[in-house]
Amino acid sequence: MADLIPPFMSKGNPTGAEPVPQAALMNDTQNLKVPVQPGKTYLFRLVNVAAFAGQYVWIEGHNISIVEVDGVYTEPAEASMIYISAAQRYSFLVTTRNDTSSNFAIVGSMDTSLFDTLPDDLNYNVTGWLVYDDSKPTDPPATLDTFAPFDDMTLIPYDKQPLLPEPSQTVELDVIMDNLGDGANYAFFNNITYKAPKVPTLYTVLSAGDAATNAEVYGTYTHPFVLERNEVVQIVVNNLDPGRHPFHLHGHDFQALYRAAEDGGTFADANVTEADFPATPMRRDTLVVWPNGNIVLRFRANNPGVWLFHCHIEWHVTSGLMATFVEAPLDLQKNLTIPQNHLDVCTAGSVPTTGNAAANTKDYLDLSGQNTPPSRLPDGFTSRGIVALVFSCITGILGVLTVAWYGLAKTPDGPSESGYRAPAPAVAAGVDHAAGSHQKEPIMVGAGPGGSGVSHA
């Protein structure tokens, strides 16, 4: 990542095109073989540890029974294929067949809709096998025309936790991508792109006293929201971007109340009410929002801490698609102490451990000097742009006038009928002997009546 981030976050990549993976792997390899016995049930734990690509996953000749997502046990749900984004986890049961006549492919196929370019030499699939008989062939999987993954919104948690009460705080986040003054492409929640504070947010909580309940002390560009202990919080994400985004909440699993279809617009456009939400919502900590769609999440703030909410595509973390939830800060002050070795690491790295986001320890509401992203691109032309445009126009006009003047000017010999000067007569090459000496005839190479040849002038 260290080598890839500088060119990614540069004016040389104004569209924000993410680096495309070089390969898909399964347990750090390809052609993985999983030996199985007939008539048994196996538990598989699947984690997408990728920085970017989602995967469609299926096992040929077998259905799976989903029993857990992101650490939340579920009622068993049968599926033939799942979609797993970066950071998501699934556990599922596979019951093997009763015969050993064939081996069956385990297939992961990268979600190429995320990629701006599709390299010709990239194999988008990774294949392993359920091996019933090692002496039998491991045939390549069949090609699919379309993907039809299981809808994780239909899962029911095993504990059947009911829908939480209506929220006391709703956080609405609009997602866009745009360029800033340095020419690079950034990601934004509500027109704010994340910029790390000078003092880590948790350390600001612990040093701010009563001011810790004021979101301003954490800085503009951490995009902070202060939550009271045990309040019900609702997050509405409106994806105004044409790409998929897996949104992840630290410190909690959330109830997934609603997900619009692709191009479903904002939640305000959906005409969905409290009565439309499921009585027992699916829970997990990472949920994909479809392109130009929206999601609605709900959780109870019962875990004091500083928790990020962000897209789990690592390139979008780098480009700033993050917000910060500061949960029960006064409780944190009472119950949390930072170990000295943590403070020593900060000291060694010249990172201050007290103060607001700008490292101001005297006035926590004074954010002068806080870390900021590049400035916005100006509206219209700058003075330098105006000067450049004027000189470009003048140069262009002079060029047109010059061409026109030369085109209309007469040549000294006058124009020929065709408008071009007649060429001067050709002089034949020969040997000239002075004062009555013998003169050789010039020889010219040309085409005679019978084709190419040599003739005498």
N, C-alpha and C positions, 0 to 999 in steps of 0.2 A: 504493500500500500504506500509506503514512504516514497517509492520511486514513481508511483502512478498518480498520486494526488497533485503534485505541482502542474503537470500538463493538463490534468482534468480541470483544476480550478485556475484557468488562465484564459486570456483573451484569444488564445489559439483554439479554444473550444467553446465558442459563444453559445452553442445550442445545449451545452451540458450533456453531451453524449457520454454515457458511462462506458468504461472499458469492458469489452465482452470477454467472458471467461474463455480460457484456452481448452478446457475439457470439463466433463462431468465425471465425478468419482463416486464410488460406493465403498464405504469403509477404506478410504484412501487408495482405492485401486479400481481397476476395471476387470471384467470377467470374474467377478466374485462367485464362489461356489458355496452354497449353504446346504450341507448334507441333512437330509430328513428321512424319517421312517414313515411308512404308510399307516394311515388310520390314527394319527396322533394330532394333537393340537399344540401349536407353538405360539408363544407371545413374541411379537416383534416390537421393538422400540425404534421409531424413526425420527431423526432430528435433521433439519436442514441447517447445516452450519455454514452455508454459503454467505458471501458478502452481498450478493446481488440476485442471482437467478432463482426463481421458483421452479418447482418440478412437478410434473404429472407422474404419478407412481401407480403401477399395477403389477399383478402377478398373473401371467397367462394361465388359464385353466382353473383359476381359484378365485373365490370371493374372499373378502376380509371382513372381520367384525371389529369395528372401532370401539375401544373401551376407555380411551383417555385422550385428552388434548391439553397441551400446555400445563400439565400437572393436575388437571381436573378430571376425575373419573366420570364416565358417562354411562348411560344405559347402552347396552350393545346395539350397534347400528351397522347393518350390512351394507357393503359397498364393493363395487368392482374396480374403482379408481378413486384416488384422492389427489387434491392439489395441495402442495405444502410449500409455503413461502419461506423466505429467509426468516430464521428464528422460530418458526413453528415446530411443534413436536406432536407426534401421534404415537399411541400404542394400539396395536390391533392383533387379533387372534387369527391364525390361519390353521384350518383343519386340513390335513393332507389327504390325498386320495388313497384308495385301498389297493391300488395296483402300482407296480414299479416299472411299467413298460416305457415311460417317457420321463424326461426332465423338463422343467418349465421355467421360462424366462421371468426374471424379476426386472422390470424396466423402469428407469427414470428418464424422463424426457424434459429437457429444459424448456421453460416458457420463453419462446423467442419473441413474443410480443413486447417484451421488455427491452429488446436490443435495438439500437439505432442502425447497426450494420450487421449483416449476416455473412461472416467469413466463409469462403468456399471450402476451406480445408477443415472446418470445425465439425466434429461429430456431436450433434446436440443430444445424443442418447448415451446412457450408460446402462450396461446389461450385466446382471448376475443370473444365477440359476438356483432354483430349488432342485437339488440333485437327489433323485430317488435311487439311481443306479449309475455309478461312476463309469461303467462300461458303455453306457448309452450316450448318444451324441447330445451336445448342447447346441441346439439349433438356434439361429438368430430369431428374434421375435417378429411377428407379423406386423406389417405396416398398417397404421390406422389413418382413416380419412379425417376423423374429428376426435376431439377429447370431450368426454362427458364425466367430469369428476363429481364426487359426492358433495352435496351442499352442507357445509358444516353448520350453517345457521339452524338446521333442523335437529341438531344434537340436543339431548336432554341430560343435564347433570345427574349423576347417580344419587346425590343428596337431595335433589329436587328443590333446591332453594327457590322460593317464590320471587316474583318480580319485586324489586325494592320499591319503597314509596317514591312519590314524585320528588324531584331533586330540590334542594334548597339553593344550589348553585349550578348554573349551566354554563359550560365553557364551549363556545362555538369557534371553530378554527377553520378558516378558508385557506386552502392550499393553492399556491401558484409558484411558478418558476419564472425568474426574470433576470436580466443582466443589471449589474451595478457599474459604478464608474470605472472600475479597473478592467471592464470588458468581460469578466468571468460570469458564469451563470450561477445564480443562487436560488435556494428554495426558501419559501416564506410561509409562516402561519400569520394570517392577518397583516400582511405586509411587514412582518418582522422576521429577519433572519438571525438565527442564534449566533451569539458571540460569547465565548467563555469570559467570565468575570476575572478581575485581577485576584480576588479572594474567592476560593471555592465556596459555593453557596451554603453548604453545610456549616462552614466555619463562620460565615456571616450570621447564620441563625444563632450560633452559640455565643457570639460576641456582641450581638445587637441589643440585648436586654428587651424591654417592652417594644422597641421599634421593630422587632422581628415579625410582628404581625402586619407590618406595613409592606406591601409588595414592592414599593419603590426602592427599598434599600438593596434589593437583589439585582438592580440594574434593569435598564430598558431591554437589553438584547439577550437576557436569559429567558425572556418572555414568562415571567413568574405569575403564579396564581397561588394565593395563600388559602389553605383549607382548614376549617375548624374540625376538631376531632369528632368523629362519628357522623358528620353530616353526609348526606347523600349527594353525590356529584354526578352530573351528566355531561358527557363530552359529545358534541356534534362535530363531525369532520365533513366538510364540504370539499370534495376533490374537484377543483377547477382545472385540473391538469389531465391530459389525454393518456396518462400512464397509470398502471396499478401501483398501489402503495400498501405494504404491510405495516400497520401501526401497532406499536408495542408500548405498554405501560409498565414501568418498573414498580415493584412493591405491592402489586395487586393483580388478581384476575378480575375481569369486569364482566358484567352481563351484556351480551350483545343483543340489543333490542331490535335493531332494524338495519338492513343493508339494501340500498337501492340498486336496481339493475344498472348495467353500463349505460351511460348517457342519461341517467335518471335525474340529473340536476341537483339542486340543493335540497336540504331537508325541508326548508320552508315551502318548496314547490310540491312536496309529496302529499300534503293533505292527510297526514298520519296523526292520530290522536293517541292518548294514553290507553284507550280501550283497544287499540290495534296491536299493542305490544304483547308478546307471548306471556302466559301466566308463569311459565317456568323457563326463563331464557337460557340459552346456551352460554357457558362461561369459558373464557380462555384469556390469555394476556396479549395475544397478537392476532389481529384481524385484518384481512385484505379489503381495501375499498376499491371498487372498480373504477375504470376511467370515467371522469365526469359524473361520478355518482356521489353517494354520501353514506355514512354510517352513524349510528347512535349507540353510545356505550354508557353504562351506569355502574357506579361502584360506591361502596361506603368507605369513608376516610377513617379507617380503624387501624392504621399502621403508620404511626408518626415517622416522618423522615423527609428527605428531599428526593423526589422521584421524577425522573425524566419521562416525557411522553414524546415519541419520535417515530419517524419512518425507519424501519429496520434494514432498508437498503443502505449499506454503509456509505455509498457515494452521496446519498441525500442527507445523512448525518453530517458529513463533511461540508455539504453546501448549506446547512443551517436549518433543516426541517425538524426542529425540536422546540418543546416548551418545558417549563419546570413547574412541578407541583410541590409547594412547601407545606407539608401537612403537620398540623399541630405543633408549631415551632416552640411555644412555651413549654409544652410537655417534653420536647427534645432537650431544652435547656435543663430541665429538672433531672432527666434520666440518662443523659448521654455525656460521656467524657471521651475526648480524643486521646488515644494512646500517645505517649511521648515519641515513640519511634515514627509515628505518622508525622508528627510536627517536625521531627528532625529531617525527614525527607523533604518536606516543603522548604525548610530553611536552606538545605543544601541546594535546592533548585531555585532559590531566591523568590519563592512564592509566599506572599504574606498570608498570615492565618487569622488576622483580626481585621475588622472594618467592613464597610459596605462593598458593593461591587467595584467601586473605584479605589478601594483600600483606604478610605477616609475613616478614621477612628474618632474624629471630633464631632462631625456632623453627619449622621448616617443618611440624611436626606440630600446631602451635597454629592452629586454624582459626577462632578466635573473631573475629567481625566479617565472616565470609565472606558473600557475597550469598546470600540465601535467597528462596524463593518465599513467597507468602502462607501463613499457617498453615492447618492442616486444619480443616474444619468440625467443631465439637464433636459428640460422641456425646450424644444426648438433648437436654434443655433446659439452657440457660444460666440463671443467676440472673435476668437481665433477662427471659428468655423465660417463666420460671415466674411472675414478678410480672405480666407482661402477660396470661398465661393466667388467673391467679386473678381479676384485675380484669375480664377479659372475661366469665368465668363469672358473677361477681357481677352485672355489668351486665345480662347476659342473663336471669338469674333475676329481678332486680328488674323488668325489662321485662315478663316473662310475668306476674308477680304484679300489676303495675299494670293490664295489659289485663284480667286476670281480675276484679279488684276493680271496675273500671268496668263491665264487662259484666254483673255480678251486681247492681249497685246499682239500686234502683227510682227512677224519676223522680218529681218532686213531683206530677204529675197522674195518676200510675198508668199502667201499661202498657195499650195497646190490645190487642184480641184477637190482632192480628197480631204483637204484641211491639214495635211502634214507637209513638211518640206520635202521636196524631191531629193533623193539621195544623190551624192556626187557620183560621176561615172567611175566604174571600176577600172583599175590599172592592172593590166596583165603582167605577171611576173616574167622576166626574161633576162638575157645577158646582152648588154648594149656595148658594142665595140666602137670607139670613136674614130672619126676621120677615115671613112670609107672601108672600115674593117667589115668582115662578114658578121651579120647579125643572125643569131639563132631565132627560130620561130618560138613564140611562147607556147607552152603546153598547158592545156586546161583539162581538168577532169570533170566529166559531166555525163549525162545520159543521152545517148544517141537513139536513133530509131529502134535499134535492137536491144536497148537496155543500157546498163552501165558500161562505160568503156573510156578509152583515151582518144581524144581528137586533137587535130591541129587547127589552130586559129588561122 
